[in-house]
């Protein structure tokens, strides 16, 4: 059931907010044990909130599930990590949560994720496995795998995810739902546990493009508590949603359709492009020449920022604390050794290395320069096209455990999603068909703050 139809039903009185919550809690009990999307939920607290909700608000009475890296006052916020799963309770609401509540939504349920959002399969969660609802032997994608699996299995009407290098779009693609990464600065990051601060964005994960437009409208906007959020008006994303694609130019980057893409994925993505052409858009081949450097650039910059952001987890201020330390250094060392999983440690080591004296210029500064080139590729492209179309991921969801010990292979599979974060653009994944029983999404990328047109094009793909 879409958010807009839920809203109509709530307003007409045919369902109540508390009834909806009971319904979801029932579905979580019956369906989630085999999926594993939820880490926790608090039905009583949600019902107490629902009792006084104003149904005339844009999301009045609608429960929204939250990736477990956004703070919700009084609730756990584990980030999929042992570090925060023992004794951390959020002391405040993230700005997106404040905005959801102001729009009448009820934050309900905490969704599994790769530890500190590092991963593409949710297999790096230290807490549990999440399965793809379309094939229980397969990954849901990641890092917002819990969010995607919950929406796809009907245990959430919509969810929030976070995207640093593809973590909203790739699981949306693998689970057959819509996932939107807003432009950098469109949505406040205050209260999102930081992974890589210059790349992170929070965005909607929904059943339909219309729902994504509605939810983005609720969470977007300037926030004085996040100095990287921009003070620009939030358009009514629903108003232009059905304006069609007649006369729009859609760029197909030749670098995104080369070797290594599953033929079934390529066929579906091209079918989506042809659908836009049939609806009046013009397809043009473009070049994003620095695409081949995106993976290397991202995997220098993101770990560098992570190594700095994660230094706050020291056993003193938050979460896990090692028992019986011999001295302060021992406390720091063992708390981090015991609290972090292997992928997080790998990123901290990589990040510390590329920032260390003697290597900083060769790796970190160099990566920042290449990042500028990648951003310019998009700026040049958007001088001639309205949007860029590409695959989200080179293949459909792989089997659980298949490349669990092969981080390089995992990193390489992020090739199509990383550039949007490096450039700061907006990008969306929209379902475009299935290979066998496995859903595939097409990615549409738009210029900075171009969400309205992006959603309009996405709507035309969805049909
Ligand atoms: N897969 C990428 C990584 O592991 C992106 C993750 C994300 O967007 N949070 O860094």
Boltz pocket constraint, residues with backbone or C-beta under 6 A from the ligand:
constraints:
  - pocket:
      binder: B
      contacts: [[A, 116], [A, 117], [A, 118], [A, 119], [A, 120], [A, 142], [A, 143], [A, 162], [A, 163], [A, 164], [A, 165], [A, 166], [A, 167], [A, 168], [A, 195], [A, 302], [A, 410], [A, 414]]
      max_distance: 6.0
